[in-house]
Amino acid sequence: MPMPLDGIRVIDWTIWQQGPVASAMLADLGADVIKIEDRKSGDPGRGILRMSGVDISDRPNFYFEANNRNKKSLTLDLKKPEAREIVYALADQSDVFVQNFRQGVAGRLGLDYESLHERNPRLIYASASGYGPEGPESGEPSFDYLGLARSGIMLAAGEPEHPPLAIAGGIADQMGAIMLAYGVLAALLARERHGVGQEVDVSHLGSMMMLQGLSVSSLLMMGFAIPRQPRSAAGNPLWNHYRCADDRWLALAMLQPDRYWADFCDALGRPELAEDARFADLAARAANREVCVALLDEIFASRPRDAWMTILREHRGDFIFTVVNDLSELPQDPQVKANDYVVEFDHPNHGATRMLGLPVRLSETPGGIRAPAPEFGQHTEEVLMDVLGLDWDRIAELRAKEVI
């Protein structure tokens, strides 16, 4: 079965997470992604777990595997002209070039958009940055943590009295990567429609603002952002989360609460609350929010979560609710399993390995995991021979000169 990006070649000159995840997403859709790594140090993501003291002798390096699956590794010393000539030759035969180095690095090596576009006008040149290509801080370095900070999301998470809160898991990098892959796909479609290559730039800052698009739009049009909301004083108590007797949580999301309130009280075994004037409608519940939330806290704390899930599911009220998962519960979540959001991959070095699946399903041209993250320099000879047509003597010469 064909894959959506069969026949598309991507040159991936990226490190860490934001850039690598974008090209991995393209690889998941079938693109042939050639990862260029420094011939000595490689992508620093290869060593991040060892640097953190994590023993991975008997298991995959999850950081590098997640960010670089389905790719080939080519090692080059880009300080040497012959190595840059290899990149030029590859770019001449490629559709996309992705890089996430600090502004100016690509230009100093002659690997900037202008240089590669001149050689291949149909090339899509994609850059991942911290703060965008323009402005006084466009050249400043950025990592995920700074993307969280600069975008305002640290002060959007949590409750009003909380200090700025970090979010685990490289969220700004992931969001930047998703937007970069989105931009590349749009540019590829534009090339097919209009015959032009172009430059694509995506930043932590812009991507994280898009992630918070509703709140930013509120600020721009109404003059205020959607504020942090204290759980104990939720304006709509049926849009809130509650702790159950087994210390597990469930979340309610009834945006039209008056439609549900009487049935909800009945399901909780407290039908009299539907007649209580303090909770008669949304406005009354909002005026008495702290009392209402405290009552619901007390009620939900009386039974384990599974018991409440059964009660709410079986009641006639057709309520809108779900569990609050701990991340460790996700792989066994029945919806995760049913939709292949986690898949099992036969890793050549580690056997059966669970990996994040594709969140997008395509009925006729599905993507998928075809190969693990490459070993360092694993495909150097293969790329030079199969793509550029070099023979063994030339490859041996390049190796002797420490170009590859």
N, C-alpha and C positions, 0 to 999 in steps of 0.2 A: 504494500500500500504506500503511495507517495506521501511525503511529508510536506508541510506548507512551504518550507524554505529550501527544498531540494534544489541543488544547483547554485545556491548562493554561497559565495566564499567570503569569510570575514577574517580580517587580520586583527588580532586582539593584542594590543600593546598596553596592558593594564595590570595593576597590582591591587592588593588588598581586597576590597569587597564591592564598592560601588560600580566600577567599570567591569570587573570580572562577572558579576551577576548578570549585568545587561547582556554580555556576549554569551553567557551560559543559557540565558533565556532564548536567544536566537539559535543556539546549538540544539536546545530541546525541541525546536521546531524544524530541525533538519539541516540547518546551515552547517557548512564545513568551516569550523573555526580553528584557525592556526594561532596558537598563543605564543607570542614572542617573549622570551625571558632572558634576563642577563645571564651570560654564560658562566658566571661565577656564583652570583648570589641568588639568582632566580627571583620569583615572586616572593616577597617576604611573608606572604600568607602561608607558605610552606612551613615556616618555622615558628609561627605565632604560638602554637600550643606548647612546643618545647620551651620557648621563651617564657611561657607562663608556668612552667614546671609540670605540665600534664604529660603523663606517660602514654604514648600512643604506639608502643612497640607491638601490641597485639590487636590493634583496632585502627580503623581509618582516621585520618586527619579530617574531622568533620568540616572544619572551616574551609580547607582547600577543596575537599571533595564537593561540597555544596556549591562553591563558587566557580568550579572549573570542570564539571562533568561534561562529557561529550566533546572535549576539545583535544587538539594535538599540541604538543610542546616542541618548540623550535628554539634553541639557545643561540644567542648572538652577542658579540661584543660591539654594541652600536657606536662605540667611540672610533671604530675602525671603518674606513671608507668602504672596504669590501663588504662589510656586514650591512651597511646602509644600502649598498647596491642590491643586495639580496632583498631587502625590504621594498625597494623601488620596484624590483622585478615582480615581487609578489603583489604589490599594490596595483601594478599595471594589469594584473589578471584577476583582480578581486572586485567585489561589489561594495564592501563596507570596511572601513578602518576605524577601530575604536581605541581611544586612549584616555587616560585619566591622570596624566602627570601635571604638575604645577605649571601655570602659564609661563611660557617662554622656553620650557625644556624641549618640546617638539621642534620649535623654531631653530634653536641652536644646533640641533642635529639634522636639520633639513627634512624633518618629517611632519611639518605643519600642513595645514589644509592647503595653502596656496601652492606649496611645492608638489604635493601629491595630486592636487586637482589639475595642475598644469599638464601632468603626465597622463592622467586618466580623468577626463571631465565627467564621466559617469559615476565616479566614486562617491559614496556617501561617507563623510568624515564626521565621526561622532565623538564628542568630548564631554567628559563628566568633570564638573568643577564644584567648588564650594559655594561661591557666591555669584556666579554668572560671568559672562565674558566681558562685561563693561563695568565701569565704575572704579572708584579709588581703591577698592579692596579685591578687585578681580584676580589679582595675582597672589593673594594670600592663600596659604595652605589650609586645608580643612579635613577633618575626620568626622565620623558619624556623630560623636559627642557634640561637636561644635554645630553640626547641622540641627541637632535637637535644640541647642541653646539659642542659636540665632533665629530660628523659625518661630519661637514663642511657644512651642508645644510643651516645653518643660513647665511653663506656667499655665498650661491648659489642663494638664493631668492632675488628678488628685482633688483635694478639697480646698476651700478658700484659704485656710490657715497654713497649708503645707508650703514648705520652701519649694524652689524649683525641683522637679522630679525627673530623673533620667528614666528612659525606657529601655529595657534590656533587649539585646538581639540585633543591634545594628540597624534599627528601623529607618534612620535617615539614609543610610547606604542602600538599603533594600528599596526604599521608595524612589531614590534617585536612579537606581538601576532599572526599575520598572518603567519610569518615565523615559529613560534613555532608549530602552528597547522599543517603547511606543513610538518615539521620535524616529528611530531607524526604520521601523515598519512603514510609517507614514512617508518617509523620504523615498523608500524603495517603491512604494505605490506611485508617488509623484514622478519618479524617474520613468516608470513604465507608461504613465499617462502623458508626460510632457518631455521626456527625453533628457532630463537634466540631473546631474549629481548636485549635491549641496552639503553644506556644513550643518550639523545638528549639535546644539549645546544644551545640556541639562545640568542644573546645579542642585546641591543639597537644599539651598534656601528656597528656590522656586518650587521644587518638588514637595517640600514639606509644607509650603503655603497651600499648594493644591490639595494636599492631604487634609488640610483644615479649611477647605474652600468655603464651607457653609459659614463658619465663624468669621473668616476674613471678609466674606461678602456682607455679613451683618454689620461688621465694623465700617466697611466702606459706604454702605447704603443707609444704615440706621444710626451710625455714630457710636456703636458699642459692639464689642465682641460678645459671643455667647459666654457667660461667666462660668467659672467653676461652681459646682453645685454641691452643697453639703448633703450627704446621703440622709442624715437624720432630719433634714428639713426640705425634702424634695417637694417642689410645688405641686407635682402630680404624684402622689404616693404609689400609683399603679405604673409609674415609669421609674423603677427603682430596683434595688437588689437587697435580698434579705438572707440572714444567716439562719440555718435550720438547726435542729437539735444535735446533729452529728457534725457540726462545725463546717458543713458544706453550704454553699450559697446557691440561690436561684435568682433569676432576673425576670422582672415583669416589663412588658413593653406595650401597654395599652394606651395608645395615643388619644383615643376617644373614650376616656374613662367612664363617663356617665352611661355609656352604652353597656358597660360591664359591671358596674358597681354592685347592683342588687344581687346579681347572680354570683358575683365574687364573694360577697359576704355570706351568702348561703353555702357556697362551697367550703368556706373556712369554718363553717359551723357557728357563725355569728350573724344570723339573719337580722337581728335587732339593729346592727350597725347601719343597715340600709335605711332605717327609719330615724336615725339620729340626726337632728337638725344640723349638728356641727359638720356632718359629712354628706349633706343632702345632694350636693352637686360639686362640680369641679371648683367653682369659686369658694364654696364653703370649706371644702377639703384643703384648698390652698391657704385659706385664712387660718385653718387649724392644722397646718401641715405637721408640726412637730408632735402633736398629740396623736394624729392619725398614723404617722410612721411608727411611733412608739408602740401603739396598739398592734400594728402589723408585725413589728419586731417580736413582740411577746407571743403572738399567735404562731408565727412560723418557727419560733424557738421551741415549740412544744412537740414537734414531730421531726423525724429524719427527713432529709430531702427526698429520697425515693418515695416516701409515703405521700408527701405533698405533690410530687410529680404525678403520681397515680390519681390522686384526688382531683387535681386540676384538669388532667387529661380526660377523665371519665365524666366530668360534670357537663351539663348541657350548655354551659356558658360560652364555650368556644374561645377560651382565653388565649392570650398571646404571651408566651413565657418560654424560658429555657434554663438549662443549667449554666452556672458560671464554672467553666472548666479551669482547672489547673493545667498548665502546659503539659505536664506529665500524663494527663488523661487524654490528650488529643489523639494519639495513635490508636487508641481503642474506642474512640467515639464512633458509634455506628454509622453516622453520616460521613465521617472521614473515611472509614473503611469502604462503604458502599460506593463512594465516588472516586476512589483511588487517589485521594489527596496525600496519602502515604503509600508508597509502593515498595516492593521487595526487589532488589537488584542483585544479581549474582556477581559479586565483586571478585575479580581474578585473584586477589591477594587475601581477601577476608571472607569469602563465601557469601552466604545470604546476608545482605545488608539492607536495612530499611532506609529509604531516602524520601525526601519531599517530592511528591508527584506534581504534575502540571495542574494548575487551577483552572485552566481553560480547556474545555472539551470541544474538539472539532470532529464532527461525525464522519467525514469522508477523508480527511487528511490529518489524522491525529499526530501530535508530537509524542516524544517519549525519551527514556534514558537508554542510550545505546552503548555507552562506554563510560568507565570511571574517569576521574580526573587523571591526566597523564602523569607518568613519571617524569622527572626532570630531564628535559631534552630527549624524551622517548622517540619523537617523530622527526628529529632533525634530518637524518639521512633520507627518510621517506619523503618529506616535503621537498627537499632539494632535488631529489631524483624525479619524483612523480609530477611535481608542479612546475619546476624550473628546468628539468631535463639535464641536470648536471650528472657527470659520470663519476665513478669511484675515484679516479685520479684527482679530479678537481675537488671533490669532497675531502680527500686525504690532505690535499694542499691547504685547504681552508682550515682544517683542524690543526695542521702543523703551525700555521700562522696564528692560531688561537683566535680566529674569527668566529668559529662555531665551537 
